[in-house]
Amino acid sequence: MTKLIMWNIITLDGYFEGSQHWDLSFHNSVWGQELEKLSLEQLHAADCLIFGRITYEGMAAHWTKAKGEIADLMNSIPKIVFSTTLKTATWNNSKLISGNASAEISKLKTQSAKDLYVFGSANLSETFINDNLFDEYRIGIAPIILGSGRPLFKQGISSKNLSLVSTQQLLTGGVVLKYTSALSNNLKKMDNTRVYKMSFAGVYPHYIQKAEKKGRTKAEVDEIIYWLTGYDEDALQQHLDDKTNFETFFAQAPQINPNVSKITGVICGYRVEEIEDKLMQKIRYLDKLVDELAKGKTMEKILRK
């Protein structure tokens, strides 16, 4: 299920910018290789970026002049700006929408293949919070007490119960917190159950197709499955013939490879090593390995040799 994800960096006392628009000097105190890596992962995982007018204009002014991998992704990725005052959106690959933002996002969440990210955009975010549209909140906290500025979460905003997904302590002294909404958690559980009951044989051809589109082979996909589950060729074929669902397929696996702990990174918007549901984690391990195959990794690296 496509998620709407908030990403913001704030000070310890809750400000996402200083007293003036684009006073973000405190970002320097928390930026480093870890946040750079996270930024790249998020951009690669995003279907598009969502902005309000002020953030959009500031981002466009900065990134169109910047250089590097993050700049290239920011300038090429699809972007949506919600505004009733802008006449045009000239930043590359941008779409201007003046209609109801929440209605448009609700529609996009049913149509997008990957997740949607809101960067900055406190006023727009307030609307999405009040309309229960955020599925996940990713907040980077800079180790600074600013004393004044614009708070990310304004007084009077709707109260929300959240669940902590993960914390990441940064070498710079900052921390990244990930929370999901209670509503999103309930939907995720329902979505997980649907995935568990899906026939493995129904999804298997998609693994093959994804690999073959990138010049890889069915034999390599099968080798990945054997490595992950302990099945051999005959056992795998039997499950395909029986149209076994994912829950049974993994429950009956002879042995999950002990090196699965070496599988890390983002797939379907989640870091596989942080997925708490063990069955879903096994399914995403397989997704991640096939994704690595399609992206050109050698089998030696995929099988963690």
C-alpha positions as protocol buffer text, in pm:
chain_id: "A"
residue {
  index: 1
  type: MET
  ca { x: 0 y: 0 z: 0 }
}
residue {
  index: 2
  type: THR
  ca { x: 135 y: 343 z: -96 }
}
residue {
  index: 3
  type: LYS
  ca { x: 224 y: 554 z: 207 }
}
residue {
  index: 4
  type: LEU
  ca { x: 230 y: 928 z: 257 }
}
residue {
  index: 5
  type: ILE
  ca { x: 549 y: 1001 z: 453 }
}
residue {
  index: 6
  type: MET
  ca { x: 652 y: 1321 z: 627 }
}
residue {
  index: 7
  type: TRP
  ca { x: 1024 y: 1400 z: 632 }
}
residue {
  index: 8
  type: ASN
  ca { x: 1146 y: 1698 z: 830 }
}
residue {
  index: 9
  type: ILE
  ca { x: 1443 y: 1805 z: 1038 }
}
residue {
  index: 10
  type: ILE
  ca { x: 1365 y: 1999 z: 1354 }
}
residue {
  index: 11
  type: THR
  ca { x: 1553 y: 2140 z: 1651 }
}
residue {
  index: 12
  type: LEU
  ca { x: 1528 y: 1979 z: 1994 }
}
residue {
  index: 13
  type: ASP
  ca { x: 1270 y: 2242 z: 2089 }
}
residue {
  index: 14
  type: GLY
  ca { x: 1053 y: 2165 z: 1786 }
}
residue {
  index: 15
  type: TYR
  ca { x: 1131 y: 2433 z: 1524 }
}
residue {
  index: 16
  type: PHE
  ca { x: 1166 y: 2333 z: 1159 }
}
residue {
  index: 17
  type: GLU
  ca { x: 1305 y: 2674 z: 1059 }
}
residue {
  index: 18
  type: GLY
  ca { x: 1416 y: 2991 z: 1229 }
}
residue {
  index: 19
  type: SER
  ca { x: 1219 y: 3312 z: 1255 }
}
residue {
  index: 20
  type: GLN
  ca { x: 1270 y: 3382 z: 884 }
}
residue {
  index: 21
  type: HIS
  ca { x: 1167 y: 3160 z: 592 }
}
residue {
  index: 22
  type: TRP
  ca { x: 1453 y: 2929 z: 495 }
}
residue {
  index: 23
  type: ASP
  ca { x: 1657 y: 2996 z: 807 }
}
residue {
  index: 24
  type: LEU
  ca { x: 1782 y: 2635 z: 818 }
}
residue {
  index: 25
  type: SER
  ca { x: 2134 y: 2691 z: 944 }
}
residue {
  index: 26
  type: PHE
  ca { x: 2080 y: 2432 z: 1221 }
}
residue {
  index: 27
  type: HIS
  ca { x: 2071 y: 2161 z: 951 }
}
residue {
  index: 28
  type: ASN
  ca { x: 2450 y: 2188 z: 934 }
}
residue {
  index: 29
  type: SER
  ca { x: 2476 y: 2053 z: 1288 }
}
residue {
  index: 30
  type: VAL
  ca { x: 2308 y: 1723 z: 1198 }
}
residue {
  index: 31
  type: TRP
  ca { x: 2405 y: 1668 z: 834 }
}
residue {
  index: 32
  type: GLY
  ca { x: 2657 y: 1395 z: 759 }
}
residue {
  index: 33
  type: GLN
  ca { x: 2709 y: 1071 z: 570 }
}
residue {
  index: 34
  type: GLU
  ca { x: 2420 y: 900 z: 750 }
}
residue {
  index: 35
  type: LEU
  ca { x: 2163 y: 1161 z: 653 }
}
residue {
  index: 36
  type: GLU
  ca { x: 2305 y: 1175 z: 302 }
}
residue {
  index: 37
  type: LYS
  ca { x: 2252 y: 799 z: 272 }
}
residue {
  index: 38
  type: LEU
  ca { x: 1898 y: 828 z: 412 }
}
residue {
  index: 39
  type: SER
  ca { x: 1819 y: 1110 z: 169 }
}
residue {
  index: 40
  type: LEU
  ca { x: 1929 y: 901 z: -128 }
}
residue {
  index: 41
  type: GLU
  ca { x: 1731 y: 599 z: -6 }
}
residue {
  index: 42
  type: GLN
  ca { x: 1417 y: 808 z: 33 }
}
residue {
  index: 43
  type: LEU
  ca { x: 1449 y: 967 z: -309 }
}
residue {
  index: 44
  type: HIS
  ca { x: 1500 y: 629 z: -475 }
}
residue {
  index: 45
  type: ALA
  ca { x: 1196 y: 492 z: -287 }
}
residue {
  index: 46
  type: ALA
  ca { x: 968 y: 786 z: -372 }
}
residue {
  index: 47
  type: ASP
  ca { x: 706 y: 796 z: -643 }
}
residue {
  index: 48
  type: CYS
  ca { x: 695 y: 1175 z: -615 }
}
residue {
  index: 49
  type: LEU
  ca { x: 759 y: 1463 z: -376 }
}
residue {
  index: 50
  type: ILE
  ca { x: 480 y: 1678 z: -236 }
}
residue {
  index: 51
  type: PHE
  ca { x: 524 y: 2048 z: -153 }
}
residue {
  index: 52
  type: GLY
  ca { x: 339 y: 2356 z: -47 }
}
residue {
  index: 53
  type: ARG
  ca { x: 420 y: 2678 z: -234 }
}
residue {
  index: 54
  type: ILE
  ca { x: 680 y: 2827 z: 1 }
}
residue {
  index: 55
  type: THR
  ca { x: 882 y: 2507 z: 33 }
}
residue {
  index: 56
  type: TYR
  ca { x: 853 y: 2438 z: -340 }
}
residue {
  index: 57
  type: GLU
  ca { x: 990 y: 2780 z: -434 }
}
residue {
  index: 58
  type: GLY
  ca { x: 1277 y: 2754 z: -187 }
}
residue {
  index: 59
  type: MET
  ca { x: 1365 y: 2399 z: -291 }
}
residue {
  index: 60
  type: ALA
  ca { x: 1357 y: 2492 z: -660 }
}
residue {
  index: 61
  type: ALA
  ca { x: 1585 y: 2792 z: -604 }
}
residue {
  index: 62
  type: HIS
  ca { x: 1836 y: 2577 z: -418 }
}
residue {
  index: 63
  type: TRP
  ca { x: 1841 y: 2248 z: -607 }
}
residue {
  index: 64
  type: THR
  ca { x: 1843 y: 2388 z: -960 }
}
residue {
  index: 65
  type: LYS
  ca { x: 2181 y: 2541 z: -876 }
}
residue {
  index: 66
  type: ALA
  ca { x: 2319 y: 2249 z: -675 }
}
residue {
  index: 67
  type: LYS
  ca { x: 2538 y: 1964 z: -797 }
}
residue {
  index: 68
  type: GLY
  ca { x: 2570 y: 1600 z: -699 }
}
residue {
  index: 69
  type: GLU
  ca { x: 2362 y: 1283 z: -680 }
}
residue {
  index: 70
  type: ILE
  ca { x: 2098 y: 1426 z: -445 }
}
residue {
  index: 71
  type: ALA
  ca { x: 2062 y: 1735 z: -665 }
}
residue {
  index: 72
  type: ASP
  ca { x: 2023 y: 1519 z: -975 }
}
residue {
  index: 73
  type: LEU
  ca { x: 1746 y: 1317 z: -808 }
}
residue {
  index: 74
  type: MET
  ca { x: 1570 y: 1624 z: -669 }
}
residue {
  index: 75
  type: ASN
  ca { x: 1568 y: 1786 z: -1013 }
}
residue {
  index: 76
  type: SER
  ca { x: 1450 y: 1477 z: -1200 }
}
residue {
  index: 77
  type: ILE
  ca { x: 1195 y: 1317 z: -965 }
}
residue {
  index: 78
  type: PRO
  ca { x: 824 y: 1396 z: -1020 }
}
residue {
  index: 79
  type: LYS
  ca { x: 704 y: 1678 z: -795 }
}
residue {
  index: 80
  type: ILE
  ca { x: 360 y: 1812 z: -702 }
}
residue {
  index: 81
  type: VAL
  ca { x: 307 y: 2159 z: -560 }
}
residue {
  index: 82
  type: PHE
  ca { x: -27 y: 2254 z: -406 }
}
residue {
  index: 83
  type: SER
  ca { x: -100 y: 2626 z: -439 }
}
residue {
  index: 84
  type: THR
  ca { x: -387 y: 2861 z: -518 }
}
residue {
  index: 85
  type: THR
  ca { x: -154 y: 3154 z: -589 }
}
residue {
  index: 86
  type: LEU
  ca { x: 116 y: 3007 z: -815 }
}
residue {
  index: 87
  type: LYS
  ca { x: 46 y: 3047 z: -1187 }
}
residue {
  index: 88
  type: THR
  ca { x: 310 y: 2806 z: -1314 }
}
residue {
  index: 89
  type: ALA
  ca { x: 547 y: 2542 z: -1174 }
}
residue {
  index: 90
  type: THR
  ca { x: 867 y: 2563 z: -1376 }
}
residue {
  index: 91
  type: TRP
  ca { x: 1097 y: 2333 z: -1177 }
}
residue {
  index: 92
  type: ASN
  ca { x: 1167 y: 2025 z: -1389 }
}
residue {
  index: 93
  type: ASN
  ca { x: 903 y: 1748 z: -1376 }
}
residue {
  index: 94
  type: SER
  ca { x: 663 y: 1953 z: -1162 }
}
residue {
  index: 95
  type: LYS
  ca { x: 284 y: 1956 z: -1158 }
}
residue {
  index: 96
  type: LEU
  ca { x: 81 y: 2241 z: -1012 }
}
residue {
  index: 97
  type: ILE
  ca { x: -249 y: 2153 z: -843 }
}
residue {
  index: 98
  type: SER
  ca { x: -482 y: 2421 z: -710 }
}
residue {
  index: 99
  type: GLY
  ca { x: -763 y: 2189 z: -602 }
}
residue {
  index: 100
  type: ASN
  ca { x: -834 y: 2016 z: -271 }
}
residue {
  index: 101
  type: ALA
  ca { x: -498 y: 1884 z: -152 }
}
residue {
  index: 102
  type: SER
  ca { x: -632 y: 1606 z: 70 }
}
residue {
  index: 103
  type: ALA
  ca { x: -864 y: 1476 z: -200 }
}
residue {
  index: 104
  type: GLU
  ca { x: -580 y: 1470 z: -452 }
}
residue {
  index: 105
  type: ILE
  ca { x: -347 y: 1287 z: -212 }
}
residue {
  index: 106
  type: SER
  ca { x: -614 y: 1029 z: -130 }
}
residue {
  index: 107
  type: LYS
  ca { x: -647 y: 963 z: -502 }
}
residue {
  index: 108
  type: LEU
  ca { x: -270 y: 945 z: -553 }
}
residue {
  index: 109
  type: LYS
  ca { x: -234 y: 690 z: -273 }
}
residue {
  index: 110
  type: THR
  ca { x: -451 y: 449 z: -473 }
}
residue {
  index: 111
  type: GLN
  ca { x: -266 y: 511 z: -800 }
}
residue {
  index: 112
  type: SER
  ca { x: 104 y: 537 z: -708 }
}
residue {
  index: 113
  type: ALA
  ca { x: 343 y: 245 z: -732 }
}
residue {
  index: 114
  type: LYS
  ca { x: 578 y: 377 z: -465 }
}
residue {
  index: 115
  type: ASP
  ca { x: 551 y: 605 z: -162 }
}
residue {
  index: 116
  type: LEU
  ca { x: 479 y: 978 z: -154 }
}
residue {
  index: 117
  type: TYR
  ca { x: 701 y: 1210 z: 50 }
}
residue {
  index: 118
  type: VAL
  ca { x: 624 y: 1553 z: 193 }
}
residue {
  index: 119
  type: PHE
  ca { x: 938 y: 1760 z: 255 }
}
residue {
  index: 120
  type: GLY
  ca { x: 906 y: 2072 z: 470 }
}
residue {
  index: 121
  type: SER
  ca { x: 568 y: 2230 z: 388 }
}
residue {
  index: 122
  type: ALA
  ca { x: 443 y: 2280 z: 745 }
}
residue {
  index: 123
  type: ASN
  ca { x: 113 y: 2443 z: 644 }
}
residue {
  index: 124
  type: LEU
  ca { x: 31 y: 2170 z: 394 }
}
residue {
  index: 125
  type: SER
  ca { x: 139 y: 1906 z: 645 }
}
residue {
  index: 126
  type: GLU
  ca { x: -103 y: 2048 z: 902 }
}
residue {
  index: 127
  type: THR
  ca { x: -386 y: 1982 z: 656 }
}
residue {
  index: 128
  type: PHE
  ca { x: -271 y: 1624 z: 597 }
}
residue {
  index: 129
  type: ILE
  ca { x: -232 y: 1561 z: 972 }
}
residue {
  index: 130
  type: ASN
  ca { x: -582 y: 1688 z: 1046 }
}
residue {
  index: 131
  type: ASP
  ca { x: -723 y: 1473 z: 762 }
}
residue {
  index: 132
  type: ASN
  ca { x: -542 y: 1157 z: 881 }
}
residue {
  index: 133
  type: LEU
  ca { x: -344 y: 1119 z: 559 }
}
residue {
  index: 134
  type: PHE
  ca { x: 9 y: 1068 z: 691 }
}
residue {
  index: 135
  type: ASP
  ca { x: 103 y: 703 z: 730 }
}
residue {
  index: 136
  type: GLU
  ca { x: 451 y: 767 z: 863 }
}
residue {
  index: 137
  type: TYR
  ca { x: 637 y: 1051 z: 1029 }
}
residue {
  index: 138
  type: ARG
  ca { x: 1016 y: 1060 z: 984 }
}
residue {
  index: 139
  type: ILE
  ca { x: 1168 y: 1330 z: 1199 }
}
residue {
  index: 140
  type: GLY
  ca { x: 1537 y: 1417 z: 1220 }
}
residue {
  index: 141
  type: ILE
  ca { x: 1622 y: 1599 z: 1542 }
}
residue {
  index: 142
  type: ALA
  ca { x: 1920 y: 1835 z: 1542 }
}
residue {
  index: 143
  type: PRO
  ca { x: 2104 y: 1869 z: 1875 }
}
residue {
  index: 144
  type: ILE
  ca { x: 2022 y: 2238 z: 1908 }
}
residue {
  index: 145
  type: ILE
  ca { x: 1781 y: 2443 z: 2121 }
}
residue {
  index: 146
  type: LEU
  ca { x: 1695 y: 2731 z: 1889 }
}
residue {
  index: 147
  type: GLY
  ca { x: 1480 y: 2935 z: 2126 }
}
residue {
  index: 148
  type: SER
  ca { x: 1253 y: 3078 z: 1857 }
}
residue {
  index: 149
  type: GLY
  ca { x: 1131 y: 3005 z: 1509 }
}
residue {
  index: 150
  type: ARG
  ca { x: 845 y: 2829 z: 1329 }
}
residue {
  index: 151
  type: PRO
  ca { x: 725 y: 2508 z: 1497 }
}
residue {
  index: 152
  type: LEU
  ca { x: 658 y: 2206 z: 1279 }
}
residue {
  index: 153
  type: PHE
  ca { x: 354 y: 2106 z: 1484 }
}
residue {
  index: 154
  type: LYS
  ca { x: 144 y: 2412 z: 1559 }
}
residue {
  index: 155
  type: GLN
  ca { x: -74 y: 2465 z: 1862 }
}
residue {
  index: 156
  type: GLY
  ca { x: -427 y: 2341 z: 1796 }
}
residue {
  index: 157
  type: ILE
  ca { x: -329 y: 2065 z: 1557 }
}
residue {
  index: 158
  type: SER
  ca { x: -535 y: 1744 z: 1582 }
}
residue {
  index: 159
  type: SER
  ca { x: -414 y: 1498 z: 1847 }
}
residue {
  index: 160
  type: LYS
  ca { x: -273 y: 1171 z: 1708 }
}
residue {
  index: 161
  type: ASN
  ca { x: -161 y: 845 z: 1867 }
}
residue {
  index: 162
  type: LEU
  ca { x: 160 y: 721 z: 1707 }
}
residue {
  index: 163
  type: SER
  ca { x: 371 y: 406 z: 1730 }
}
residue {
  index: 164
  type: LEU
  ca { x: 751 y: 423 z: 1732 }
}
residue {
  index: 165
  type: VAL
  ca { x: 895 y: 218 z: 1445 }
}
residue {
  index: 166
  type: SER
  ca { x: 1266 y: 287 z: 1484 }
}
residue {
  index: 167
  type: THR
  ca { x: 1531 y: 523 z: 1615 }
}
residue {
  index: 168
  type: GLN
  ca { x: 1865 y: 593 z: 1449 }
}
residue {
  index: 169
  type: GLN
  ca { x: 2133 y: 769 z: 1647 }
}
residue {
  index: 170
  type: LEU
  ca { x: 2361 y: 978 z: 1425 }
}
residue {
  index: 171
  type: LEU
  ca { x: 2732 y: 1038 z: 1467 }
}
residue {
  index: 172
  type: THR
  ca { x: 2660 y: 1411 z: 1454 }
}
residue {
  index: 173
  type: GLY
  ca { x: 2461 y: 1386 z: 1780 }
}
residue {
  index: 174
  type: GLY
  ca { x: 2123 y: 1398 z: 1611 }
}
residue {
  index: 175
  type: VAL
  ca { x: 1864 y: 1124 z: 1589 }
}
residue {
  index: 176
  type: VAL
  ca { x: 1611 y: 1007 z: 1330 }
}
residue {
  index: 177
  type: LEU
  ca { x: 1275 y: 893 z: 1465 }
}
residue {
  index: 178
  type: LYS
  ca { x: 1018 y: 700 z: 1261 }
}
residue {
  index: 179
  type: TYR
  ca { x: 657 y: 680 z: 1374 }
}
residue {
  index: 180
  type: THR
  ca { x: 347 y: 533 z: 1216 }
}
residue {
  index: 181
  type: SER
  ca { x: -9 y: 637 z: 1284 }
}
residue {
  index: 182
  type: ALA
  ca { x: -249 y: 404 z: 1465 }
}
residue {
  index: 183
  type: LEU
  ca { x: -478 y: 410 z: 1160 }
}
residue {
  index: 184
  type: SER
  ca { x: -189 y: 316 z: 934 }
}
residue {
  index: 185
  type: ASN
  ca { x: -93 y: 31 z: 1166 }
}
residue {
  index: 186
  type: ASN
  ca { x: -443 y: -116 z: 1145 }
}
residue {
  index: 187
  type: LEU
  ca { x: -443 y: -87 z: 766 }
}
residue {
  index: 188
  type: LYS
  ca { x: -96 y: -242 z: 750 }
}
residue {
  index: 189
  type: LYS
  ca { x: -212 y: -543 z: 950 }
}
residue {
  index: 190
  type: MET
  ca { x: -504 y: -588 z: 713 }
}
residue {
  index: 191
  type: ASP
  ca { x: -271 y: -546 z: 414 }
}
residue {
  index: 192
  type: ASN
  ca { x: -22 y: -797 z: 560 }
}
residue {
  index: 193
  type: THR
  ca { x: -297 y: -1057 z: 598 }
}
residue {
  index: 194
  type: ARG
  ca { x: -393 y: -1009 z: 234 }
}
residue {
  index: 195
  type: VAL
  ca { x: -30 y: -1061 z: 127 }
}
residue {
  index: 196
  type: TYR
  ca { x: 6 y: -1376 z: 340 }
}
residue {
  index: 197
  type: LYS
  ca { x: -293 y: -1535 z: 168 }
}
residue {
  index: 198
  type: MET
  ca { x: -169 y: -1457 z: -182 }
}
residue {
  index: 199
  type: SER
  ca { x: -61 y: -1754 z: -391 }
}
residue {
  index: 200
  type: PHE
  ca { x: 316 y: -1776 z: -426 }
}
residue {
  index: 201
  type: ALA
  ca { x: 259 y: -1920 z: -773 }
}
residue {
  index: 202
  type: GLY
  ca { x: 69 y: -1601 z: -865 }
}
residue {
  index: 203
  type: VAL
  ca { x: 362 y: -1377 z: -772 }
}
residue {
  index: 204
  type: TYR
  ca { x: 644 y: -1602 z: -892 }
}
residue {
  index: 205
  type: PRO
  ca { x: 603 y: -1504 z: -1263 }
}
residue {
  index: 206
  type: HIS
  ca { x: 645 y: -1137 z: -1164 }
}
residue {
  index: 207
  type: TYR
  ca { x: 981 y: -1217 z: -1004 }
}
residue {
  index: 208
  type: ILE
  ca { x: 1086 y: -1385 z: -1330 }
}
residue {
  index: 209
  type: GLN
  ca { x: 957 y: -1100 z: -1544 }
}
residue {
  index: 210
  type: LYS
  ca { x: 1134 y: -837 z: -1331 }
}
residue {
  index: 211
  type: ALA
  ca { x: 1464 y: -1024 z: -1367 }
}
residue {
  index: 212
  type: GLU
  ca { x: 1434 y: -1102 z: -1737 }
}
residue {
  index: 213
  type: LYS
  ca { x: 1352 y: -740 z: -1823 }
}
residue {
  index: 214
  type: LYS
  ca { x: 1700 y: -654 z: -1696 }
}
residue {
  index: 215
  type: GLY
  ca { x: 1877 y: -939 z: -1875 }
}
residue {
  index: 216
  type: ARG
  ca { x: 1883 y: -1181 z: -1582 }
}
residue {
  index: 217
  type: THR
  ca { x: 1741 y: -1534 z: -1583 }
}
residue {
  index: 218
  type: LYS
  ca { x: 1475 y: -1756 z: -1429 }
}
residue {
  index: 219
  type: ALA
  ca { x: 1753 y: -1988 z: -1311 }
}
residue {
  index: 220
  type: GLU
  ca { x: 1902 y: -1702 z: -1107 }
}
residue {
  index: 221
  type: VAL
  ca { x: 1566 y: -1624 z: -947 }
}
residue {
  index: 222
  type: ASP
  ca { x: 1526 y: -1992 z: -857 }
}
residue {
  index: 223
  type: GLU
  ca { x: 1877 y: -2001 z: -711 }
}
residue {
  index: 224
  type: ILE
  ca { x: 1785 y: -1704 z: -489 }
}
residue {
  index: 225
  type: ILE
  ca { x: 1473 y: -1887 z: -368 }
}
residue {
  index: 226
  type: TYR
  ca { x: 1669 y: -2206 z: -296 }
}
residue {
  index: 227
  type: TRP
  ca { x: 1930 y: -2004 z: -103 }
}
residue {
  index: 228
  type: LEU
  ca { x: 1671 y: -1815 z: 102 }
}
residue {
  index: 229
  type: THR
  ca { x: 1434 y: -2102 z: 186 }
}
residue {
  index: 230
  type: GLY
  ca { x: 1626 y: -2428 z: 159 }
}
residue {
  index: 231
  type: TYR
  ca { x: 1385 y: -2565 z: -102 }
}
residue {
  index: 232
  type: ASP
  ca { x: 1521 y: -2764 z: -396 }
}
residue {
  index: 233
  type: GLU
  ca { x: 1389 y: -2765 z: -753 }
}
residue {
  index: 234
  type: ASP
  ca { x: 1130 y: -3041 z: -697 }
}
residue {
  index: 235
  type: ALA
  ca { x: 996 y: -2887 z: -375 }
}
residue {
  index: 236
  type: LEU
  ca { x: 964 y: -2543 z: -531 }
}
residue {
  index: 237
  type: GLN
  ca { x: 776 y: -2686 z: -829 }
}
residue {
  index: 238
  type: GLN
  ca { x: 540 y: -2872 z: -595 }
}
residue {
  index: 239
  type: HIS
  ca { x: 450 y: -2548 z: -415 }
}
residue {
  index: 240
  type: LEU
  ca { x: 394 y: -2378 z: -751 }
}
residue {
  index: 241
  type: ASP
  ca { x: 167 y: -2664 z: -865 }
}
residue {
  index: 242
  type: ASP
  ca { x: -24 y: -2657 z: -535 }
}
residue {
  index: 243
  type: LYS
  ca { x: -63 y: -2277 z: -551 }
}
residue {
  index: 244
  type: THR
  ca { x: 62 y: -2254 z: -193 }
}
residue {
  index: 245
  type: ASN
  ca { x: 9 y: -1915 z: -27 }
}
residue {
  index: 246
  type: PHE
  ca { x: 302 y: -1714 z: 110 }
}
residue {
  index: 247
  type: GLU
  ca { x: 222 y: -1804 z: 472 }
}
residue {
  index: 248
  type: THR
  ca { x: 243 y: -2178 z: 403 }
}
residue {
  index: 249
  type: PHE
  ca { x: 534 y: -2142 z: 161 }
}
residue {
  index: 250
  type: PHE
  ca { x: 757 y: -1988 z: 426 }
}
residue {
  index: 251
  type: ALA
  ca { x: 617 y: -2193 z: 716 }
}
residue {
  index: 252
  type: GLN
  ca { x: 719 y: -2513 z: 536 }
}
residue {
  index: 253
  type: ALA
  ca { x: 1057 y: -2385 z: 419 }
}
residue {
  index: 254
  type: PRO
  ca { x: 1325 y: -2638 z: 522 }
}
residue {
  index: 255
  type: GLN
  ca { x: 1560 y: -2370 z: 651 }
}
residue {
  index: 256
  type: ILE
  ca { x: 1575 y: -1993 z: 619 }
}
residue {
  index: 257
  type: ASN
  ca { x: 1934 y: -1911 z: 532 }
}
residue {
  index: 258
  type: PRO
  ca { x: 2125 y: -1799 z: 845 }
}
residue {
  index: 259
  type: ASN
  ca { x: 2286 y: -1518 z: 644 }
}
residue {
  index: 260
  type: VAL
  ca { x: 1957 y: -1332 z: 596 }
}
residue {
  index: 261
  type: SER
  ca { x: 2076 y: -1092 z: 867 }
}
residue {
  index: 262
  type: LYS
  ca { x: 2319 y: -960 z: 605 }
}
residue {
  index: 263
  type: ILE
  ca { x: 2028 y: -848 z: 385 }
}
residue {
  index: 264
  type: THR
  ca { x: 1981 y: -477 z: 449 }
}
residue {
  index: 265
  type: GLY
  ca { x: 1836 y: -176 z: 272 }
}
residue {
  index: 266
  type: VAL
  ca { x: 1503 y: -40 z: 160 }
}
residue {
  index: 267
  type: ILE
  ca { x: 1234 y: -228 z: -30 }
}
residue {
  index: 268
  type: CYS
  ca { x: 870 y: -121 z: -68 }
}
residue {
  index: 269
  type: GLY
  ca { x: 947 y: 180 z: 154 }
}
residue {
  index: 270
  type: TYR
  ca { x: 1074 y: -26 z: 450 }
}
residue {
  index: 271
  type: ARG
  ca { x: 1421 y: -115 z: 571 }
}
residue {
  index: 272
  type: VAL
  ca { x: 1411 y: -494 z: 566 }
}
residue {
  index: 273
  type: GLU
  ca { x: 1626 y: -527 z: 877 }
}
residue {
  index: 274
  type: GLU
  ca { x: 1373 y: -321 z: 1076 }
}
residue {
  index: 275
  type: ILE
  ca { x: 1056 y: -511 z: 980 }
}
residue {
  index: 276
  type: GLU
  ca { x: 917 y: -658 z: 1303 }
}
residue {
  index: 277
  type: ASP
  ca { x: 668 y: -905 z: 1154 }
}
residue {
  index: 278
  type: LYS
  ca { x: 885 y: -1211 z: 1083 }
}
residue {
  index: 279
  type: LEU
  ca { x: 673 y: -1349 z: 799 }
}
residue {
  index: 280
  type: MET
  ca { x: 655 y: -1012 z: 623 }
}
residue {
  index: 281
  type: GLN
  ca { x: 1030 y: -976 z: 673 }
}
residue {
  index: 282
  type: LYS
  ca { x: 1091 y: -1307 z: 493 }
}
residue {
  index: 283
  type: ILE
  ca { x: 868 y: -1198 z: 205 }
}
residue {
  index: 284
  type: ARG
  ca { x: 1053 y: -866 z: 181 }
}
residue {
  index: 285
  type: TYR
  ca { x: 1389 y: -1047 z: 195 }
}
residue {
  index: 286
  type: LEU
  ca { x: 1286 y: -1224 z: -125 }
}
residue {
  index: 287
  type: ASP
  ca { x: 1164 y: -897 z: -279 }
}
residue {
  index: 288
  type: LYS
  ca { x: 1494 y: -732 z: -191 }
}
residue {
  index: 289
  type: LEU
  ca { x: 1708 y: -1012 z: -337 }
}
residue {
  index: 290
  type: VAL
  ca { x: 1513 y: -1014 z: -664 }
}
residue {
  index: 291
  type: ASP
  ca { x: 1539 y: -634 z: -674 }
}
residue {
  index: 292
  type: GLU
  ca { x: 1917 y: -659 z: -633 }
}
residue {
  index: 293
  type: LEU
  ca { x: 1926 y: -912 z: -918 }
}
residue {
  index: 294
  type: ALA
  ca { x: 1733 y: -676 z: -1145 }
}
residue {
  index: 295
  type: LYS
  ca { x: 1968 y: -391 z: -1053 }
}
residue {
  index: 296
  type: GLY
  ca { x: 2269 y: -585 z: -1176 }
}
residue {
  index: 297
  type: LYS
  ca { x: 2431 y: -720 z: -860 }
}
residue {
  index: 298
  type: THR
  ca { x: 2638 y: -1033 z: -902 }
}
residue {
  index: 299
  type: MET
  ca { x: 2498 y: -1357 z: -764 }
}
residue {
  index: 300
  type: GLU
  ca { x: 2796 y: -1383 z: -532 }
}
residue {
  index: 301
  type: LYS
  ca { x: 2699 y: -1056 z: -365 }
}
residue {
  index: 302
  type: ILE
  ca { x: 2326 y: -1134 z: -367 }
}
residue {
  index: 303
  type: LEU
  ca { x: 2387 y: -1465 z: -190 }
}
residue {
  index: 304
  type: ARG
  ca { x: 2608 y: -1289 z: 66 }
}
residue {
  index: 305
  type: LYS
  ca { x: 2917 y: -1499 z: -7 }
}
